[in-house]
Amino acid sequence: MSVTPITAEHININDRIAREAWMAHFGVTEKRLRKAVRMVCSRATTVAAYLGQPRP
């Protein structure tokens, strides 16, 4: 079973495919996603809360 970027618990900011999938999911730019991960770490639910988005 493979894990798609959006079903992963953590955002792999260094993986281009994962990063682009999360950018599309949250509707944010790469700069905004990178800042969110830098500010609150890479857990997807925490990043979602930081961005004011529903949980993934």
PDB file with SEQRES, HELIX, SHEET and CRYST1 records, atoms N, CA, C and O in Angstrom:
SEQRES   1 A   56  MET SER VAL THR PRO ILE THR ALA GLU HIS ILE ASN ILE          
SEQRES   2 A   56  ASN ASP ARG ILE ALA ARG GLU ALA TRP MET ALA HIS PHE          
SEQRES   3 A   56  GLY VAL THR GLU LYS ARG LEU ARG LYS ALA VAL ARG MET          
SEQRES   4 A   56  VAL CYS SER ARG ALA THR THR VAL ALA ALA TYR LEU GLY          
SEQRES   5 A   56  GLN PRO ARG PRO                                              
HELIX    1 AA1 PRO A    5  THR A    7  5                                   3    
HELIX    2 AA2 ARG A   16  PHE A   26  1                                  11    
HELIX    3 AA3 GLU A   30  VAL A   40  1                                  11    
HELIX    4 AA4 ALA A   44  LEU A   51  1                                   8    
CRYST1    1.000    1.000    1.000  90.00  90.00  90.00 P 1           1          
ATOM      1  N   MET A   1       0.849  -1.185   0.000  1.00  0.00           N  
ATOM      2  CA  MET A   1       0.000   0.000   0.000  1.00  0.00           C  
ATOM      3  C   MET A   1       0.885   1.236   0.000  1.00  0.00           C  
ATOM      4  O   MET A   1       1.711   1.406   0.896  1.00  0.00           O  
ATOM      5  N   SER A   2       0.723   2.087  -0.980  1.00  0.00           N  
ATOM      6  CA  SER A   2       1.510   3.315  -1.012  1.00  0.00           C  
ATOM      7  C   SER A   2       0.712   4.449  -0.387  1.00  0.00           C  
ATOM      8  O   SER A   2      -0.519   4.450  -0.400  1.00  0.00           O  
ATOM      9  N   VAL A   3       1.424   5.388   0.145  1.00  0.00           N  
ATOM     10  CA  VAL A   3       0.801   6.549   0.775  1.00  0.00           C  
ATOM     11  C   VAL A   3       0.887   7.719  -0.196  1.00  0.00           C  
ATOM     12  O   VAL A   3       1.977   8.110  -0.613  1.00  0.00           O  
ATOM     13  N   THR A   4      -0.253   8.268  -0.549  1.00  0.00           N  
ATOM     14  CA  THR A   4      -0.243   9.450  -1.398  1.00  0.00           C  
ATOM     15  C   THR A   4       0.102  10.653  -0.534  1.00  0.00           C  
ATOM     16  O   THR A   4      -0.107  10.613   0.679  1.00  0.00           O  
ATOM     17  N   PRO A   5       0.616  11.704  -1.117  1.00  0.00           N  
ATOM     18  CA  PRO A   5       1.007  12.862  -0.315  1.00  0.00           C  
ATOM     19  C   PRO A   5      -0.096  13.387   0.594  1.00  0.00           C  
ATOM     20  O   PRO A   5       0.172  13.770   1.733  1.00  0.00           O  
ATOM     21  N   ILE A   6      -1.315  13.409   0.112  1.00  0.00           N  
ATOM     22  CA  ILE A   6      -2.404  13.992   0.897  1.00  0.00           C  
ATOM     23  C   ILE A   6      -2.856  13.084   2.043  1.00  0.00           C  
ATOM     24  O   ILE A   6      -3.452  13.577   3.001  1.00  0.00           O  
ATOM     25  N   THR A   7      -2.597  11.793   1.980  1.00  0.00           N  
ATOM     26  CA  THR A   7      -2.996  10.908   3.074  1.00  0.00           C  
ATOM     27  C   THR A   7      -1.879  10.718   4.089  1.00  0.00           C  
ATOM     28  O   THR A   7      -2.080  10.058   5.108  1.00  0.00           O  
ATOM     29  N   ALA A   8      -0.721  11.276   3.833  1.00  0.00           N  
ATOM     30  CA  ALA A   8       0.392  11.180   4.770  1.00  0.00           C  
ATOM     31  C   ALA A   8       0.107  12.042   6.006  1.00  0.00           C  
ATOM     32  O   ALA A   8      -0.587  13.055   5.920  1.00  0.00           O  
ATOM     33  N   GLU A   9       0.648  11.629   7.148  1.00  0.00           N  
ATOM     34  CA  GLU A   9       0.466  12.406   8.374  1.00  0.00           C  
ATOM     35  C   GLU A   9       1.339  13.656   8.394  1.00  0.00           C  
ATOM     36  O   GLU A   9       0.995  14.662   9.014  1.00  0.00           O  
ATOM     37  N   HIS A  10       2.473  13.575   7.705  1.00  0.00           N  
ATOM     38  CA  HIS A  10       3.416  14.686   7.690  1.00  0.00           C  
ATOM     39  C   HIS A  10       3.637  15.175   6.267  1.00  0.00           C  
ATOM     40  O   HIS A  10       3.563  14.402   5.312  1.00  0.00           O  
ATOM     41  N   ILE A  11       3.906  16.452   6.141  1.00  0.00           N  
ATOM     42  CA  ILE A  11       4.180  17.054   4.850  1.00  0.00           C  
ATOM     43  C   ILE A  11       5.681  16.972   4.597  1.00  0.00           C  
ATOM     44  O   ILE A  11       6.478  17.505   5.370  1.00  0.00           O  
ATOM     45  N   ASN A  12       6.057  16.310   3.526  1.00  0.00           N  
ATOM     46  CA  ASN A  12       7.460  16.238   3.142  1.00  0.00           C  
ATOM     47  C   ASN A  12       7.745  17.424   2.239  1.00  0.00           C  
ATOM     48  O   ASN A  12       7.545  17.363   1.026  1.00  0.00           O  
ATOM     49  N   ILE A  13       8.207  18.486   2.837  1.00  0.00           N  
ATOM     50  CA  ILE A  13       8.424  19.736   2.105  1.00  0.00           C  
ATOM     51  C   ILE A  13       9.550  19.620   1.088  1.00  0.00           C  
ATOM     52  O   ILE A  13       9.643  20.441   0.176  1.00  0.00           O  
ATOM     53  N   ASN A  14      10.403  18.614   1.230  1.00  0.00           N  
ATOM     54  CA  ASN A  14      11.528  18.430   0.313  1.00  0.00           C  
ATOM     55  C   ASN A  14      11.179  17.602  -0.913  1.00  0.00           C  
ATOM     56  O   ASN A  14      11.974  17.525  -1.849  1.00  0.00           O  
ATOM     57  N   ASP A  15      10.007  16.985  -0.924  1.00  0.00           N  
ATOM     58  CA  ASP A  15       9.556  16.172  -2.054  1.00  0.00           C  
ATOM     59  C   ASP A  15       8.668  17.040  -2.947  1.00  0.00           C  
ATOM     60  O   ASP A  15       7.590  17.461  -2.529  1.00  0.00           O  
ATOM     61  N   ARG A  16       9.114  17.305  -4.163  1.00  0.00           N  
ATOM     62  CA  ARG A  16       8.386  18.204  -5.063  1.00  0.00           C  
ATOM     63  C   ARG A  16       6.952  17.767  -5.307  1.00  0.00           C  
ATOM     64  O   ARG A  16       6.045  18.599  -5.284  1.00  0.00           O  
ATOM     65  N   ILE A  17       6.727  16.480  -5.539  1.00  0.00           N  
ATOM     66  CA  ILE A  17       5.375  15.984  -5.818  1.00  0.00           C  
ATOM     67  C   ILE A  17       4.481  16.160  -4.599  1.00  0.00           C  
ATOM     68  O   ILE A  17       3.343  16.615  -4.715  1.00  0.00           O  
ATOM     69  N   ALA A  18       4.999  15.798  -3.433  1.00  0.00           N  
ATOM     70  CA  ALA A  18       4.217  15.961  -2.202  1.00  0.00           C  
ATOM     71  C   ALA A  18       3.933  17.438  -1.938  1.00  0.00           C  
ATOM     72  O   ALA A  18       2.812  17.813  -1.593  1.00  0.00           O  
ATOM     73  N   ARG A  19       4.954  18.265  -2.105  1.00  0.00           N  
ATOM     74  CA  ARG A  19       4.798  19.705  -1.867  1.00  0.00           C  
ATOM     75  C   ARG A  19       3.729  20.289  -2.778  1.00  0.00           C  
ATOM     76  O   ARG A  19       2.877  21.052  -2.324  1.00  0.00           O  
ATOM     77  N   GLU A  20       3.764  19.936  -4.063  1.00  0.00           N  
ATOM     78  CA  GLU A  20       2.768  20.453  -5.007  1.00  0.00           C  
ATOM     79  C   GLU A  20       1.369  19.955  -4.679  1.00  0.00           C  
ATOM     80  O   GLU A  20       0.394  20.691  -4.829  1.00  0.00           O  
ATOM     81  N   ALA A  21       1.268  18.710  -4.232  1.00  0.00           N  
ATOM     82  CA  ALA A  21      -0.046  18.174  -3.858  1.00  0.00           C  
ATOM     83  C   ALA A  21      -0.609  18.921  -2.648  1.00  0.00           C  
ATOM     84  O   ALA A  21      -1.794  19.252  -2.617  1.00  0.00           O  
ATOM     85  N   TRP A  22       0.239  19.185  -1.655  1.00  0.00           N  
ATOM     86  CA  TRP A  22      -0.230  19.921  -0.471  1.00  0.00           C  
ATOM     87  C   TRP A  22      -0.544  21.371  -0.813  1.00  0.00           C  
ATOM     88  O   TRP A  22      -1.493  21.937  -0.271  1.00  0.00           O  
ATOM     89  N   MET A  23       0.222  21.973  -1.688  1.00  0.00           N  
ATOM     90  CA  MET A  23      -0.068  23.350  -2.111  1.00  0.00           C  
ATOM     91  C   MET A  23      -1.445  23.422  -2.751  1.00  0.00           C  
ATOM     92  O   MET A  23      -2.225  24.330  -2.463  1.00  0.00           O  
ATOM     93  N   ALA A  24      -1.737  22.471  -3.613  1.00  0.00           N  
ATOM     94  CA  ALA A  24      -3.043  22.437  -4.269  1.00  0.00           C  
ATOM     95  C   ALA A  24      -4.150  22.158  -3.260  1.00  0.00           C  
ATOM     96  O   ALA A  24      -5.219  22.765  -3.322  1.00  0.00           O  
ATOM     97  N   HIS A  25      -3.897  21.247  -2.339  1.00  0.00           N  
ATOM     98  CA  HIS A  25      -4.903  20.875  -1.334  1.00  0.00           C  
ATOM     99  C   HIS A  25      -5.284  22.084  -0.470  1.00  0.00           C  
ATOM    100  O   HIS A  25      -6.463  22.339  -0.226  1.00  0.00           O  
ATOM    101  N   PHE A  26      -4.268  22.821  -0.012  1.00  0.00           N  
ATOM    102  CA  PHE A  26      -4.521  23.967   0.859  1.00  0.00           C  
ATOM    103  C   PHE A  26      -4.791  25.253   0.080  1.00  0.00           C  
ATOM    104  O   PHE A  26      -5.249  26.237   0.661  1.00  0.00           O  
ATOM    105  N   GLY A  27      -4.517  25.259  -1.217  1.00  0.00           N  
ATOM    106  CA  GLY A  27      -4.716  26.458  -2.018  1.00  0.00           C  
ATOM    107  C   GLY A  27      -3.752  27.570  -1.652  1.00  0.00           C  
ATOM    108  O   GLY A  27      -4.133  28.739  -1.589  1.00  0.00           O  
ATOM    109  N   VAL A  28      -2.491  27.200  -1.409  1.00  0.00           N  
ATOM    110  CA  VAL A  28      -1.489  28.179  -1.006  1.00  0.00           C  
ATOM    111  C   VAL A  28      -0.275  28.094  -1.932  1.00  0.00           C  
ATOM    112  O   VAL A  28      -0.107  27.132  -2.681  1.00  0.00           O  
ATOM    113  N   THR A  29       0.557  29.118  -1.860  1.00  0.00           N  
ATOM    114  CA  THR A  29       1.788  29.140  -2.632  1.00  0.00           C  
ATOM    115  C   THR A  29       2.847  28.279  -1.937  1.00  0.00           C  
ATOM    116  O   THR A  29       2.695  27.894  -0.778  1.00  0.00           O  
ATOM    117  N   GLU A  30       3.908  27.993  -2.667  1.00  0.00           N  
ATOM    118  CA  GLU A  30       5.012  27.239  -2.072  1.00  0.00           C  
ATOM    119  C   GLU A  30       5.612  28.009  -0.899  1.00  0.00           C  
ATOM    120  O   GLU A  30       5.950  27.424   0.130  1.00  0.00           O  
ATOM    121  N   LYS A  31       5.739  29.313  -1.060  1.00  0.00           N  
ATOM    122  CA  LYS A  31       6.303  30.150   0.013  1.00  0.00           C  
ATOM    123  C   LYS A  31       5.461  30.049   1.286  1.00  0.00           C  
ATOM    124  O   LYS A  31       5.999  29.925   2.386  1.00  0.00           O  
ATOM    125  N   ARG A  32       4.150  30.104   1.126  1.00  0.00           N  
ATOM    126  CA  ARG A  32       3.246  30.032   2.292  1.00  0.00           C  
ATOM    127  C   ARG A  32       3.311  28.658   2.946  1.00  0.00           C  
ATOM    128  O   ARG A  32       3.324  28.560   4.173  1.00  0.00           O  
ATOM    129  N   LEU A  33       3.353  27.595   2.145  1.00  0.00           N  
ATOM    130  CA  LEU A  33       3.441  26.238   2.696  1.00  0.00           C  
ATOM    131  C   LEU A  33       4.759  26.049   3.425  1.00  0.00           C  
ATOM    132  O   LEU A  33       4.781  25.487   4.520  1.00  0.00           O  
ATOM    133  N   ARG A  34       5.852  26.505   2.841  1.00  0.00           N  
ATOM    134  CA  ARG A  34       7.161  26.384   3.495  1.00  0.00           C  
ATOM    135  C   ARG A  34       7.182  27.152   4.818  1.00  0.00           C  
ATOM    136  O   ARG A  34       7.732  26.670   5.808  1.00  0.00           O  
ATOM    137  N   LYS A  35       6.594  28.327   4.834  1.00  0.00           N  
ATOM    138  CA  LYS A  35       6.550  29.107   6.068  1.00  0.00           C  
ATOM    139  C   LYS A  35       5.732  28.386   7.134  1.00  0.00           C  
ATOM    140  O   LYS A  35       6.126  28.346   8.300  1.00  0.00           O  
ATOM    141  N   ALA A  36       4.601  27.818   6.741  1.00  0.00           N  
ATOM    142  CA  ALA A  36       3.765  27.095   7.693  1.00  0.00           C  
ATOM    143  C   ALA A  36       4.517  25.919   8.306  1.00  0.00           C  
ATOM    144  O   ALA A  36       4.459  25.707   9.517  1.00  0.00           O  
ATOM    145  N   VAL A  37       5.217  25.159   7.478  1.00  0.00           N  
ATOM    146  CA  VAL A  37       5.987  24.015   7.980  1.00  0.00           C  
ATOM    147  C   VAL A  37       7.114  24.501   8.891  1.00  0.00           C  
ATOM    148  O   VAL A  37       7.398  23.884   9.917  1.00  0.00           O  
ATOM    149  N   ARG A  38       7.741  25.585   8.522  1.00  0.00           N  
ATOM    150  CA  ARG A  38       8.816  26.148   9.349  1.00  0.00           C  
ATOM    151  C   ARG A  38       8.272  26.625  10.702  1.00  0.00           C  
ATOM    152  O   ARG A  38       8.947  26.486  11.722  1.00  0.00           O  
ATOM    153  N   MET A  39       7.072  27.178  10.714  1.00  0.00           N  
ATOM    154  CA  MET A  39       6.509  27.743  11.943  1.00  0.00           C  
ATOM    155  C   MET A  39       5.953  26.686  12.894  1.00  0.00           C  
ATOM    156  O   MET A  39       6.125  26.794  14.108  1.00  0.00           O  
ATOM    157  N   VAL A  40       5.282  25.658  12.347  1.00  0.00           N  
ATOM    158  CA  VAL A  40       4.579  24.713  13.229  1.00  0.00           C  
ATOM    159  C   VAL A  40       4.999  23.257  13.059  1.00  0.00           C  
ATOM    160  O   VAL A  40       4.396  22.369  13.661  1.00  0.00           O  
ATOM    161  N   CYS A  41       6.006  23.005  12.262  1.00  0.00           N  
ATOM    162  CA  CYS A  41       6.502  21.658  11.987  1.00  0.00           C  
ATOM    163  C   CYS A  41       5.680  21.022  10.861  1.00  0.00           C  
ATOM    164  O   CYS A  41       4.859  21.698  10.242  1.00  0.00           O  
ATOM    165  N   SER A  42       5.890  19.752  10.594  1.00  0.00           N  
ATOM    166  CA  SER A  42       5.359  19.164   9.365  1.00  0.00           C  
ATOM    167  C   SER A  42       4.086  18.337   9.511  1.00  0.00           C  
ATOM    168  O   SER A  42       3.599  17.802   8.515  1.00  0.00           O  
ATOM    169  N   ARG A  43       3.531  18.211  10.712  1.00  0.00           N  
ATOM    170  CA  ARG A  43       2.295  17.426  10.867  1.00  0.00           C  
ATOM    171  C   ARG A  43       1.174  18.112  10.083  1.00  0.00           C  
ATOM    172  O   ARG A  43       0.900  19.296  10.278  1.00  0.00           O  
ATOM    173  N   ALA A  44       0.543  17.360   9.208  1.00  0.00           N  
ATOM    174  CA  ALA A  44      -0.456  17.919   8.287  1.00  0.00           C  
ATOM    175  C   ALA A  44      -1.604  18.612   9.022  1.00  0.00           C  
ATOM    176  O   ALA A  44      -2.052  19.675   8.592  1.00  0.00           O  
ATOM    177  N   THR A  45      -2.081  18.039  10.106  1.00  0.00           N  
ATOM    178  CA  THR A  45      -3.206  18.649  10.831  1.00  0.00           C  
ATOM    179  C   THR A  45      -2.797  19.969  11.475  1.00  0.00           C  
ATOM    180  O   THR A  45      -3.600  20.899  11.543  1.00  0.00           O  
ATOM    181  N   THR A  46      -1.550  20.059  11.952  1.00  0.00           N  
ATOM    182  CA  THR A  46      -1.066  21.299  12.561  1.00  0.00           C  
ATOM    183  C   THR A  46      -0.874  22.381  11.508  1.00  0.00           C  
ATOM    184  O   THR A  46      -1.194  23.547  11.738  1.00  0.00           O  
ATOM    185  N   VAL A  47      -0.347  21.987  10.348  1.00  0.00           N  
ATOM    186  CA  VAL A  47      -0.183  22.939   9.250  1.00  0.00           C  
ATOM    187  C   VAL A  47      -1.554  23.435   8.790  1.00  0.00           C  
ATOM    188  O   VAL A  47      -1.730  24.623   8.521  1.00  0.00           O  
ATOM    189  N   ALA A  48      -2.516  22.530   8.700  1.00  0.00           N  
ATOM    190  CA  ALA A  48      -3.874  22.914   8.297  1.00  0.00           C  
ATOM    191  C   ALA A  48      -4.452  23.949   9.261  1.00  0.00           C  
ATOM    192  O   ALA A  48      -5.043  24.941   8.834  1.00  0.00           O  
ATOM    193  N   ALA A  49      -4.282  23.717  10.549  1.00  0.00           N  
ATOM    194  CA  ALA A  49      -4.788  24.653  11.551  1.00  0.00           C  
ATOM    195  C   ALA A  49      -4.088  26.007  11.427  1.00  0.00           C  
ATOM    196  O   ALA A  49      -4.737  27.049  11.518  1.00  0.00           O  
ATOM    197  N   TYR A  50      -2.789  25.997  11.222  1.00  0.00           N  
ATOM    198  CA  TYR A  50      -2.024  27.226  11.060  1.00  0.00           C  
ATOM    199  C   TYR A  50      -2.523  28.023   9.856  1.00  0.00           C  
ATOM    200  O   TYR A  50      -2.609  29.251   9.898  1.00  0.00           O  
ATOM    201  N   LEU A  51      -2.851  27.301   8.783  1.00  0.00           N  
ATOM    202  CA  LEU A  51      -3.328  27.961   7.566  1.00  0.00           C  
ATOM    203  C   LEU A  51      -4.821  28.298   7.613  1.00  0.00           C  
ATOM    204  O   LEU A  51      -5.347  28.922   6.691  1.00  0.00           O  
ATOM    205  N   GLY A  52      -5.502  27.886   8.686  1.00  0.00           N  
ATOM    206  CA  GLY A  52      -6.930  28.141   8.789  1.00  0.00           C  
ATOM    207  C   GLY A  52      -7.748  27.275   7.840  1.00  0.00           C  
ATOM    208  O   GLY A  52      -8.818  27.677   7.383  1.00  0.00           O  
ATOM    209  N   GLN A  53      -7.238  26.092   7.553  1.00  0.00           N  
ATOM    210  CA  GLN A  53      -7.887  25.168   6.610  1.00  0.00           C  
ATOM    211  C   GLN A  53      -8.480  23.985   7.374  1.00  0.00           C  
ATOM    212  O   GLN A  53      -8.041  23.689   8.485  1.00  0.00           O  
ATOM    213  N   PRO A  54      -9.470  23.305   6.792  1.00  0.00           N  
ATOM    214  CA  PRO A  54      -9.977  22.084   7.424  1.00  0.00           C  
ATOM    215  C   PRO A  54      -8.902  21.004   7.409  1.00  0.00           C  
ATOM    216  O   PRO A  54      -7.988  21.025   6.585  1.00  0.00           O  
ATOM    217  N   ARG A  55      -9.029  20.081   8.316  1.00  0.00           N  
ATOM    218  CA  ARG A  55      -8.076  18.973   8.385  1.00  0.00           C  
ATOM    219  C   ARG A  55      -8.050  18.187   7.096  1.00  0.00           C  
ATOM    220  O   ARG A  55      -9.079  18.022   6.441  1.00  0.00           O  
ATOM    221  N   PRO A  56      -6.867  17.698   6.724  1.00  0.00           N  
ATOM    222  CA  PRO A  56      -6.758  16.908   5.488  1.00  0.00           C  
ATOM    223  C   PRO A  56      -7.426  15.549   5.610  1.00  0.00           C  
ATOM    224  O   PRO A  56      -7.420  14.770   4.656  1.00  0.00           O  
TER     225      PRO A  56                                                      
END                                                                             
